[in-house]
């Protein structure tokens, strides 16, 4: 269940609309697809924050020095989900990856 404090801000939705990818559904316009994807990521980010989840970034032990892993941990430090082989990137890309991990984890819990 979505917590009242986990509502996404308009600023967060705008951030993801500008920077995140999206998948278009049949009959959906690009604008609608971007809006839907951005809202889902912003909501997942807010929910992860409300739950006390955090992402740790590490060097990828199986990759080269330019690859990283992102590990989403719950409020007790348990691994919820992770992704590896992420190329070195800036803060905006990392925020998108972190929201994608949160969305993935929340969808798995449904």
Backbone as a ProteinNet text record, in pm:
[ID]
protein_1_A
[PRIMARY]
XXXXXXXXXXXXXXXXXXXXXXXXXXXXXXXXXXXXXXXXXXXXXXXXXXXXXXXXXXXXXXXXXXXXXXXXXXXXXXXXXXXXXXXXXXXXXXXXXXXXXXXXXXXXXX
[TERTIARY]
83.3	0	88.6	49.4	123.8	98	202.6	189.9	153.2	78.6	38.6	161.3	268.8	390.4	470.8	429	505.1	451.4	370.4	319.4	433.2	444.5	552.9	526.2	631	616.4	612.4	557.2	554.7	696.6	786.1	926.9	992	962.7	1019.2	962.9	833.9	773.8	836.8	856.7	919.8	1063.1	1134.9	1272.3	1272.9	1187.9	1187.1	1130.6	1036.4	981.9	1092.4	1182	1290.9	1405.8	1433.8	1556.8	1541.3	1422.7	1406.4	1346.6	1368	1308.9	1164.3	1102.2	961.6	932.8	825.3	779.3	635.5	609.9	478.6	386.8	268.5	168.4	84.5	17.7	-69.6	-174.3	-188.2	-287.3	-247.2	-127.7	-80.3	12.9	-0.6	89.7	223.9	324.5	455.7	443.8	367.1	348.7	285.1	182	115.9	211.1	289.2	383.5	490.1	544	646	588.1	465.7	400.7	376.9	326.1	297.7	426.1	531.5	658.6	720.2	715.6	772.4	699.3	566.4	489.7	519.7	532.8	563.4	699.6	799.7	933.3	935.1	869.3	865.2	792.1	686.7	612.4	698.3	768.6	856.4	968.1	1024.3	1129.5	1075.4	958.4	898.4	865.9	814.4	780.2	905.1	1011.3	1136.9	1191.1	1183.4	1230	1145.3	1014.4	923.9	948.8	992	1019.7	1160	1241	1377	1473.8	1437.3	1525.9	1635.5	1751.7	1862.5	1939.2	2008.3	2087.6	2234.8	2309.5	2455.2	2515.3	2615.6	2685.5	2821.9	2856.2	2984.9	3046.9	3178.8	3245	3201.1	3185.9	3141.3	3261.1	3261.5	3377.2	3400	3297.7	3312.9	3334.8	3326.3	3342.5	3475.6	3489.4	3611.5	3586.6	3684.6	3674.5	3570.1	3513.9	3413	3270.5	3254.6	3121.8	3092.2	2963	2920.3	2799.1	2774.6	2653.7	2574.9	2442.3	2353.1	2274	2281.7	2216.8	2112.4	1987.4	1879.6	1861.5	1873.7	1859.7	1738.9	1672.8	1559	1609	1517.7	1555.3	1635.2	1638.9	1716.8	1850.4	1878.1	2003.3	1999.5	1882.9	1871.2	1861.5	1924.7	1919.5	1779.2	1721.9	1589.5	1604.3	1688	1714.4	1845.5	1911.4	2035.8	2047.9	2134.3	2165	2314.7	2377	2521.7	2554.3	2677.3	2721.9	2675.6	2653.5	2609.7	2733.1	2730.8	2845.5	2852.2	2972.6	2993.9	2902.1	2835.6	2740.4	2728.5	2655.6	2636.5	2524.3	2505.4	2407.1	2264.7	2228.6	2093.7	2065.8	2163	2144.2	2133.7	2213.6	2207.1	2070.6	2014.2	1880.8	1776.5	1788	1695.2	1710.7	1833.2	1857.6	1801.8	1822.5	1772.7	1619.6	1553.5	1407	1361	1433.7	1398.6	1409.6	1512.8	1527.4	1410.7	1374.4	1262	1133	1110.2	989.6	988.4	1102.1	1112.5	1081.1	1137.7	1115.9	968.7	908.1	768.4	675.7	708.2	626.3	639.3	758.3	778.2	700.3	679.5	610.1	457.8	406.9	261.4	211.1
-116.9	0	124.2	224	348.3	432.2	478.6	560.3	703.1	769.3	907.2	994.9	972.6	1052.6	1015.4	909.5	861.5	914.4	1016.2	1073.8	1145.5	1123.8	1189.6	1338.7	1415.4	1559.4	1585.3	1698.1	1737.9	1754.1	1800.9	1818.9	1684.1	1582.5	1449.3	1390.8	1406.6	1355.8	1424.2	1555	1628.7	1581.4	1553.7	1502.2	1372.8	1277.2	1147.8	1158.9	1248.5	1266.5	1311.3	1393.8	1446.6	1346.5	1264.8	1186.3	1034.8	982.8	836.2	786.1	659	595.7	558.6	505.5	466.1	361.1	288.8	191.8	229.6	243.3	284.1	162.9	175.4	69.6	91.3	-12.9	-1.5	106.6	195.8	301.6	420.3	417.5	523.3	616.2	745.1	840.5	842	896.9	910.8	997.5	1103.9	1193.3	1117.5	1039.4	960.5	857.1	792.3	690.5	752.4	865	933.3	976.1	1028.7	1074.4	956.6	846.1	727.6	672.8	659.5	606.3	698.2	827.9	924.2	919.8	910.5	904.6	775.6	664.8	537.1	542.6	599.2	607.9	704.5	818.2	914.9	856.6	781.8	718.1	611.9	532.2	428.5	492	599.9	670.3	719.8	779	830	716.5	607	492.4	431	417.8	362.6	451.1	579.9	672.5	659.4	650.3	636.3	506.4	403	274	266.8	368.3	368.2	286.6	259.8	186.2	279.7	221.1	299.8	216.9	285.8	218.5	240.3	131.8	138	110.8	187.3	169.4	108	5.2	-63	-85.8	-104.8	-145.8	-286.5	-315	-446.6	-541.6	-642.8	-732.4	-815.7	-836	-914.2	-826.3	-697	-604.1	-532.3	-428.8	-349.2	-232.5	-146.9	-37.8	67.6	61.6	158.6	109.7	-12	-66.7	-69.4	-53.1	-47.1	-135.7	-163.6	-232.8	-143	-152	-76.6	-178.5	-167.7	-263.5	-188.9	-225.2	-165	-246.6	-179.8	-245.9	-189.7	-277.5	-231.9	-162.5	-121.6	-46.1	-128.6	-260	-348.5	-387.7	-337.5	-367.3	-490.3	-554.7	-673	-631.4	-708.9	-680.9	-709.1	-610.8	-625.4	-663	-590.8	-616.6	-545.8	-593.8	-528.5	-535.1	-451.1	-449.8	-426.5	-501.7	-493.3	-461.2	-421.1	-389.9	-253.2	-163	-28	54.6	119.6	201	325.5	373.9	495	605	672.9	773.8	883.7	985.9	1099.5	1079.4	1179.2	1175.3	1154.6	1219.4	1204.9	1061	1000.3	861.2	767.8	793	710	721.5	840.6	857.5	778.2	777.5	699.7	550.7	502	360.8	325.6	411.3	385.3	377	464.7	460	335.1	295.2	171.4	50.1	47.1	-62.6	-63.6	53.4	62.2	15.1	56.6	15	-136.5	-192.2	-336.9	-409.5	-361.4	-425.6	-416.3	-301.5	-283.7	-370.8	-385.9	-471.2	-617.4	-658.6	-797.2	-826.5	-725.8	-744.8	-750	-716.2	-719.3	-859.4
0	0	0	-77.6	-86.8	37.5	99.2	218.5	179.4	263.7	235.9	212.2	287.6	273.8	149.2	81.2	-33.6	-166.4	-162.6	-286.4	-358.9	-488.8	-562.6	-580.1	-583.6	-608	-757.9	-795	-936.3	-988.9	-903.1	-941.5	-973.5	-892.8	-917.1	-1047.2	-1069.4	-1193.4	-1314	-1306.1	-1416.4	-1440.2	-1331.5	-1343.7	-1424.5	-1386.9	-1454.7	-1596.8	-1619.8	-1754.4	-1849.8	-1799.3	-1881.9	-1899.4	-1797.3	-1797.3	-1808.8	-1782.8	-1781.8	-1912.8	-1937.3	-2054.2	-2028.8	-2129.2	-2119.6	-2225.5	-2206.2	-2305	-2340.5	-2466.6	-2515.2	-2526.5	-2469.9	-2480.5	-2605.7	-2650.7	-2767.8	-2744.2	-2839.4	-2831.2	-2745.6	-2692.7	-2604.3	-2681.4	-2660.9	-2726.2	-2651.6	-2714.8	-2651.4	-2526.1	-2534.2	-2418.6	-2302.9	-2330.9	-2226.5	-2166.6	-2251.8	-2205	-2115.2	-2156.2	-2075.1	-1940.8	-1942.3	-1819.8	-1725.4	-1779.8	-1698.3	-1636.1	-1717.6	-1668.2	-1563.3	-1587.8	-1493.3	-1359.4	-1363.7	-1239.3	-1162.9	-1235.2	-1169.4	-1100.6	-1167.2	-1107.8	-989.4	-1002.9	-893.2	-772.6	-797.1	-688.6	-620.6	-699.5	-643.7	-561.3	-609.3	-535.5	-400.8	-402.3	-278.4	-181.3	-233.9	-148.5	-87.7	-167.2	-115.3	-3.3	-21.3	82.2	208.3	191.7	307	383.3	312	375.8	436.2	411.8	464.3	380.4	254.7	165.4	116.7	85.9	32.1	-70.4	-157.5	-260.2	-230.9	-233.9	-220.6	-357.6	-392.9	-520.6	-491.8	-571.1	-555.6	-691.9	-691.8	-813.8	-849.8	-977.4	-1023.2	-1021.9	-932.4	-922.7	-1048.4	-1128.1	-1250.6	-1373.2	-1355.2	-1465.9	-1456.2	-1538.1	-1528.9	-1433.8	-1421.2	-1323.8	-1358.6	-1478.1	-1520.5	-1496.1	-1445	-1420	-1270.5	-1240	-1101.1	-1078	-952.7	-911.7	-819.3	-829.2	-741.2	-660.1	-528.6	-439.3	-356.6	-374	-295.6	-168.7	-54.3	75.4	149.1	224.3	304.1	430.9	515.2	635	735.8	718	805.2	742.2	622.1	553.7	465.1	454.6	369.2	221.9	135.7	-7.3	-58.4	-125.8	-185.3	-332.5	-403.3	-544.3	-580.5	-685.1	-728.4	-879.8	-929.7	-1073.2	-1087.4	-1179.3	-1198	-1343.1	-1365.7	-1501.5	-1547.9	-1453.9	-1488.3	-1520.2	-1635.2	-1674	-1586.6	-1570.1	-1491.5	-1544.3	-1453.2	-1496.6	-1392.8	-1428.3	-1339.2	-1239.8	-1156.4	-1049.6	-1103.5	-1213.3	-1267.6	-1310.9	-1378.5	-1422.4	-1301.9	-1202.2	-1081	-1014.4	-1013.3	-953.6	-1031.5	-1163.8	-1246.2	-1215.5	-1209.5	-1178.7	-1041.3	-943.8	-809	-806.9	-881	-889	-962.8	-1066.7	-1138.8	-1046.8	-963.6	-867.5	-768.5	-719.2	-625.5	-691.7	-815.5	-887.4	-905.5	-944	-961	-829.8	-720.7	-590.5	-547.8	-568.7	-530.9	-615.4	-743.5	-830.7	-791.3	-746.1	-701.5	-573.8	-491.1	-364	-379.4	-497	-519.5	-529.3
[MASK]
++++++++++++++++++++++++++++++++++++++++++++++++++++++++++++++++++++++++++++++++++++++++++++++++++++++++++++++

